[in-house]
Amino acid sequence: MNVIRTDVLNQIQKNNAMILQEICKKHDHISLTLPIEEDCIYYLLYDEENLLSVLCAFITENMDYECSGFTHPLYRRKGHFKRLLNEFLEKAEDSDLIFPVDESCIGTVSTLKAMDASFWYQEHIMELPLTQSLKNNQLKNGISFETLSLSIATSPEETPIQCVFLLDGDPVGSCYLDSLENGAYLYGFEIEEAFRNRGLGSACLSLFLDTYFAHPNARRFKKLFLQVSGLNKPAISLYQKAGFQITESLSYYVY
């Protein structure tokens, strides 16, 4: 068996990784994917031309490594992933390794616990279908700001799109919107600290949804996604009032 370490996957390696990913996703009934387009470090374990296991990691803004990987269902419990992890640990040195995990994947959770990895927190993926955007939106009952407006700070052709919320012409918050294959991804929604606890969060999110779903381009996406920490209860409540529903939860473990 041969272990390959690389910072850039060639086309054959990328195809092998994608095939392995889809086999594991189907077997484990999960939606996690490898961050192929990120600036990652890859470790691939081959048996001749067959990719048995892959580990990839990228460094976070906190200087930790977020890691993910797949091992072929027919070749698990043979120490393949542990071999890749041990090789990576020589590079990671004293950095923490962060593993996002779907709790329904019992094997992965068991492996992390056997490694003495510690549960950190959960993140939820929330989804808002286009057809539900007006029907379930309870934000209209919130505070109204007549001088609140939304400005697009980037060209419509650029992605991600930055949206800035203005109150009396002054910026009070912002968010970003990026396109996905089956929808659009909302992230970085934030109200400036000096303007919090005034109902602006509800007003800005309502204004954004009204603007976004009224745009013709929104109709080709049909769904709006976001990711929120399970520790951020106020944000979860805000998004639920807007009609978002939790569709998937990921647990993060630290090793």
Contacts in CASP RR format, 6 or more apart in sequence:
PFRMAT RR
TARGET T0000
AUTHOR 0000-0000-0000
METHOD contacts of the structure
MODEL  1
MNVIRTDVLNQIQKNNAMILQEICKKHDHISLTLPIEEDCIYYLLYDEEN
LLSVLCAFITENMDYECSGFTHPLYRRKGHFKRLLNEFLEKAEDSDLIFP
VDESCIGTVSTLKAMDASFWYQEHIMELPLTQSLKNNQLKNGISFETLSL
SIATSPEETPIQCVFLLDGDPVGSCYLDSLENGAYLYGFEIEEAFRNRGL
GSACLSLFLDTYFAHPNARRFKKLFLQVSGLNKPAISLYQKAGFQITESL
SYYVY
1 45 0 8 1.000
1 46 0 8 1.000
1 47 0 8 1.000
1 52 0 8 1.000
2 45 0 8 1.000
2 46 0 8 1.000
2 47 0 8 1.000
3 43 0 8 1.000
3 44 0 8 1.000
3 45 0 8 1.000
3 46 0 8 1.000
3 83 0 8 1.000
3 84 0 8 1.000
3 87 0 8 1.000
4 13 0 8 1.000
4 42 0 8 1.000
4 43 0 8 1.000
4 44 0 8 1.000
4 46 0 8 1.000
5 41 0 8 1.000
5 42 0 8 1.000
5 43 0 8 1.000
5 87 0 8 1.000
6 13 0 8 1.000
6 41 0 8 1.000
6 42 0 8 1.000
6 44 0 8 1.000
7 39 0 8 1.000
7 40 0 8 1.000
7 41 0 8 1.000
7 42 0 8 1.000
9 17 0 8 1.000
9 36 0 8 1.000
9 42 0 8 1.000
13 42 0 8 1.000
13 44 0 8 1.000
13 51 0 8 1.000
14 36 0 8 1.000
16 44 0 8 1.000
16 51 0 8 1.000
17 34 0 8 1.000
17 36 0 8 1.000
17 42 0 8 1.000
17 44 0 8 1.000
17 51 0 8 1.000
17 54 0 8 1.000
18 34 0 8 1.000
18 36 0 8 1.000
19 51 0 8 1.000
20 51 0 8 1.000
20 53 0 8 1.000
20 54 0 8 1.000
20 70 0 8 1.000
20 72 0 8 1.000
21 33 0 8 1.000
21 34 0 8 1.000
21 70 0 8 1.000
23 70 0 8 1.000
23 72 0 8 1.000
23 73 0 8 1.000
24 30 0 8 1.000
24 70 0 8 1.000
24 71 0 8 1.000
24 72 0 8 1.000
24 73 0 8 1.000
25 31 0 8 1.000
25 32 0 8 1.000
25 33 0 8 1.000
27 73 0 8 1.000
28 73 0 8 1.000
28 102 0 8 1.000
28 104 0 8 1.000
28 105 0 8 1.000
28 108 0 8 1.000
29 104 0 8 1.000
29 105 0 8 1.000
30 102 0 8 1.000
30 104 0 8 1.000
30 105 0 8 1.000
31 102 0 8 1.000
31 248 0 8 1.000
32 68 0 8 1.000
32 100 0 8 1.000
32 101 0 8 1.000
32 102 0 8 1.000
32 250 0 8 1.000
34 54 0 8 1.000
34 56 0 8 1.000
34 68 0 8 1.000
34 69 0 8 1.000
34 70 0 8 1.000
35 56 0 8 1.000
35 58 0 8 1.000
35 66 0 8 1.000
35 68 0 8 1.000
36 56 0 8 1.000
38 56 0 8 1.000
38 58 0 8 1.000
39 58 0 8 1.000
39 59 0 8 1.000
40 56 0 8 1.000
40 57 0 8 1.000
40 58 0 8 1.000
41 56 0 8 1.000
41 57 0 8 1.000
41 58 0 8 1.000
41 88 0 8 1.000
41 91 0 8 1.000
42 54 0 8 1.000
42 55 0 8 1.000
42 56 0 8 1.000
43 54 0 8 1.000
43 55 0 8 1.000
43 56 0 8 1.000
43 84 0 8 1.000
43 87 0 8 1.000
43 88 0 8 1.000
44 51 0 8 1.000
44 53 0 8 1.000
44 54 0 8 1.000
44 84 0 8 1.000
45 51 0 8 1.000
45 52 0 8 1.000
45 53 0 8 1.000
45 54 0 8 1.000
45 80 0 8 1.000
45 83 0 8 1.000
45 84 0 8 1.000
46 52 0 8 1.000
51 72 0 8 1.000
52 71 0 8 1.000
52 72 0 8 1.000
52 75 0 8 1.000
52 80 0 8 1.000
53 69 0 8 1.000
53 70 0 8 1.000
53 71 0 8 1.000
53 72 0 8 1.000
53 75 0 8 1.000
53 80 0 8 1.000
53 81 0 8 1.000
53 83 0 8 1.000
53 84 0 8 1.000
54 69 0 8 1.000
54 70 0 8 1.000
54 71 0 8 1.000
54 84 0 8 1.000
55 67 0 8 1.000
55 68 0 8 1.000
55 69 0 8 1.000
55 81 0 8 1.000
55 84 0 8 1.000
55 85 0 8 1.000
55 88 0 8 1.000
56 67 0 8 1.000
56 68 0 8 1.000
56 69 0 8 1.000
57 65 0 8 1.000
57 66 0 8 1.000
57 67 0 8 1.000
57 68 0 8 1.000
57 88 0 8 1.000
57 92 0 8 1.000
57 97 0 8 1.000
58 65 0 8 1.000
58 66 0 8 1.000
59 65 0 8 1.000
59 95 0 8 1.000
60 66 0 8 1.000
60 98 0 8 1.000
63 95 0 8 1.000
64 95 0 8 1.000
64 96 0 8 1.000
64 97 0 8 1.000
64 98 0 8 1.000
65 92 0 8 1.000
65 95 0 8 1.000
65 96 0 8 1.000
65 97 0 8 1.000
65 98 0 8 1.000
66 98 0 8 1.000
66 99 0 8 1.000
66 100 0 8 1.000
67 88 0 8 1.000
67 97 0 8 1.000
67 98 0 8 1.000
67 99 0 8 1.000
68 99 0 8 1.000
68 100 0 8 1.000
69 81 0 8 1.000
71 80 0 8 1.000
71 81 0 8 1.000
81 111 0 8 1.000
89 97 0 8 1.000
96 254 0 8 1.000
96 255 0 8 1.000
97 117 0 8 1.000
97 254 0 8 1.000
97 255 0 8 1.000
98 120 0 8 1.000
98 252 0 8 1.000
98 253 0 8 1.000
98 254 0 8 1.000
98 255 0 8 1.000
99 112 0 8 1.000
99 117 0 8 1.000
99 252 0 8 1.000
99 253 0 8 1.000
99 254 0 8 1.000
99 255 0 8 1.000
100 123 0 8 1.000
100 250 0 8 1.000
100 251 0 8 1.000
100 252 0 8 1.000
101 108 0 8 1.000
101 109 0 8 1.000
101 112 0 8 1.000
101 250 0 8 1.000
101 251 0 8 1.000
101 252 0 8 1.000
101 253 0 8 1.000
102 108 0 8 1.000
102 248 0 8 1.000
102 249 0 8 1.000
102 250 0 8 1.000
102 251 0 8 1.000
103 109 0 8 1.000
103 249 0 8 1.000
103 251 0 8 1.000
109 251 0 8 1.000
112 253 0 8 1.000
112 255 0 8 1.000
115 255 0 8 1.000
116 255 0 8 1.000
117 253 0 8 1.000
117 254 0 8 1.000
117 255 0 8 1.000
118 253 0 8 1.000
118 254 0 8 1.000
118 255 0 8 1.000
119 251 0 8 1.000
119 252 0 8 1.000
119 253 0 8 1.000
120 251 0 8 1.000
120 252 0 8 1.000
120 253 0 8 1.000
120 254 0 8 1.000
121 229 0 8 1.000
121 230 0 8 1.000
121 231 0 8 1.000
121 251 0 8 1.000
121 252 0 8 1.000
122 229 0 8 1.000
122 230 0 8 1.000
122 249 0 8 1.000
122 250 0 8 1.000
122 251 0 8 1.000
122 252 0 8 1.000
123 227 0 8 1.000
123 228 0 8 1.000
123 229 0 8 1.000
123 230 0 8 1.000
123 249 0 8 1.000
123 250 0 8 1.000
123 252 0 8 1.000
124 227 0 8 1.000
124 228 0 8 1.000
124 229 0 8 1.000
124 230 0 8 1.000
124 236 0 8 1.000
124 246 0 8 1.000
124 248 0 8 1.000
124 249 0 8 1.000
124 250 0 8 1.000
125 225 0 8 1.000
125 226 0 8 1.000
125 227 0 8 1.000
125 246 0 8 1.000
125 247 0 8 1.000
125 248 0 8 1.000
125 249 0 8 1.000
125 250 0 8 1.000
126 225 0 8 1.000
126 226 0 8 1.000
126 227 0 8 1.000
126 228 0 8 1.000
126 236 0 8 1.000
126 239 0 8 1.000
126 240 0 8 1.000
126 244 0 8 1.000
126 245 0 8 1.000
126 246 0 8 1.000
126 247 0 8 1.000
127 223 0 8 1.000
127 224 0 8 1.000
127 225 0 8 1.000
127 244 0 8 1.000
127 245 0 8 1.000
127 247 0 8 1.000
128 209 0 8 1.000
128 223 0 8 1.000
128 224 0 8 1.000
128 225 0 8 1.000
128 242 0 8 1.000
128 243 0 8 1.000
128 244 0 8 1.000
128 245 0 8 1.000
129 222 0 8 1.000
129 223 0 8 1.000
130 213 0 8 1.000
130 218 0 8 1.000
130 219 0 8 1.000
130 221 0 8 1.000
130 222 0 8 1.000
130 223 0 8 1.000
130 224 0 8 1.000
132 243 0 8 1.000
133 209 0 8 1.000
133 213 0 8 1.000
133 224 0 8 1.000
133 243 0 8 1.000
134 213 0 8 1.000
136 242 0 8 1.000
136 243 0 8 1.000
137 206 0 8 1.000
137 209 0 8 1.000
137 241 0 8 1.000
137 242 0 8 1.000
137 243 0 8 1.000
138 241 0 8 1.000
138 242 0 8 1.000
138 243 0 8 1.000
139 202 0 8 1.000
139 203 0 8 1.000
139 205 0 8 1.000
139 206 0 8 1.000
139 209 0 8 1.000
139 238 0 8 1.000
139 241 0 8 1.000
139 242 0 8 1.000
140 206 0 8 1.000
142 199 0 8 1.000
142 202 0 8 1.000
142 203 0 8 1.000
142 206 0 8 1.000
143 198 0 8 1.000
143 199 0 8 1.000
143 200 0 8 1.000
143 202 0 8 1.000
143 203 0 8 1.000
144 203 0 8 1.000
145 167 0 8 1.000
145 200 0 8 1.000
145 203 0 8 1.000
147 167 0 8 1.000
147 168 0 8 1.000
147 169 0 8 1.000
148 165 0 8 1.000
148 166 0 8 1.000
148 167 0 8 1.000
148 172 0 8 1.000
148 200 0 8 1.000
148 203 0 8 1.000
148 204 0 8 1.000
148 207 0 8 1.000
149 165 0 8 1.000
149 166 0 8 1.000
149 169 0 8 1.000
149 207 0 8 1.000
150 163 0 8 1.000
150 164 0 8 1.000
150 165 0 8 1.000
150 166 0 8 1.000
150 204 0 8 1.000
150 207 0 8 1.000
150 208 0 8 1.000
150 211 0 8 1.000
151 163 0 8 1.000
151 164 0 8 1.000
151 165 0 8 1.000
151 166 0 8 1.000
152 161 0 8 1.000
152 162 0 8 1.000
152 163 0 8 1.000
152 164 0 8 1.000
153 162 0 8 1.000
153 163 0 8 1.000
153 164 0 8 1.000
153 174 0 8 1.000
154 160 0 8 1.000
154 161 0 8 1.000
154 162 0 8 1.000
159 178 0 8 1.000
159 179 0 8 1.000
160 176 0 8 1.000
160 177 0 8 1.000
160 178 0 8 1.000
160 187 0 8 1.000
161 176 0 8 1.000
161 177 0 8 1.000
161 178 0 8 1.000
162 174 0 8 1.000
162 175 0 8 1.000
162 176 0 8 1.000
163 174 0 8 1.000
163 175 0 8 1.000
163 176 0 8 1.000
163 177 0 8 1.000
163 208 0 8 1.000
164 171 0 8 1.000
164 173 0 8 1.000
164 174 0 8 1.000
165 171 0 8 1.000
165 172 0 8 1.000
165 173 0 8 1.000
165 174 0 8 1.000
165 175 0 8 1.000
165 191 0 8 1.000
165 200 0 8 1.000
165 204 0 8 1.000
165 207 0 8 1.000
165 208 0 8 1.000
166 172 0 8 1.000
167 195 0 8 1.000
167 200 0 8 1.000
171 192 0 8 1.000
172 191 0 8 1.000
172 192 0 8 1.000
172 195 0 8 1.000
172 200 0 8 1.000
172 204 0 8 1.000
173 190 0 8 1.000
173 191 0 8 1.000
173 192 0 8 1.000
173 195 0 8 1.000
173 200 0 8 1.000
173 204 0 8 1.000
174 188 0 8 1.000
174 189 0 8 1.000
174 190 0 8 1.000
175 186 0 8 1.000
175 187 0 8 1.000
175 188 0 8 1.000
175 189 0 8 1.000
175 190 0 8 1.000
175 204 0 8 1.000
175 208 0 8 1.000
176 186 0 8 1.000
176 187 0 8 1.000
176 188 0 8 1.000
177 184 0 8 1.000
177 185 0 8 1.000
177 186 0 8 1.000
177 212 0 8 1.000
178 184 0 8 1.000
178 185 0 8 1.000
178 187 0 8 1.000
179 185 0 8 1.000
179 221 0 8 1.000
180 221 0 8 1.000
180 225 0 8 1.000
182 221 0 8 1.000
182 222 0 8 1.000
182 223 0 8 1.000
183 221 0 8 1.000
183 222 0 8 1.000
183 223 0 8 1.000
183 224 0 8 1.000
183 225 0 8 1.000
184 212 0 8 1.000
184 218 0 8 1.000
184 221 0 8 1.000
184 223 0 8 1.000
184 224 0 8 1.000
184 225 0 8 1.000
185 224 0 8 1.000
185 225 0 8 1.000
185 226 0 8 1.000
186 208 0 8 1.000
186 224 0 8 1.000
186 225 0 8 1.000
186 226 0 8 1.000
187 226 0 8 1.000
187 227 0 8 1.000
189 204 0 8 1.000
189 205 0 8 1.000
189 208 0 8 1.000
189 226 0 8 1.000
191 200 0 8 1.000
191 201 0 8 1.000
191 204 0 8 1.000
201 238 0 8 1.000
202 238 0 8 1.000
202 241 0 8 1.000
205 238 0 8 1.000
205 239 0 8 1.000
205 242 0 8 1.000
206 242 0 8 1.000
209 224 0 8 1.000
209 242 0 8 1.000
212 218 0 8 1.000
212 224 0 8 1.000
224 244 0 8 1.000
226 239 0 8 1.000
226 244 0 8 1.000
228 235 0 8 1.000
228 236 0 8 1.000
228 239 0 8 1.000
229 235 0 8 1.000
230 236 0 8 1.000
236 246 0 8 1.000
END
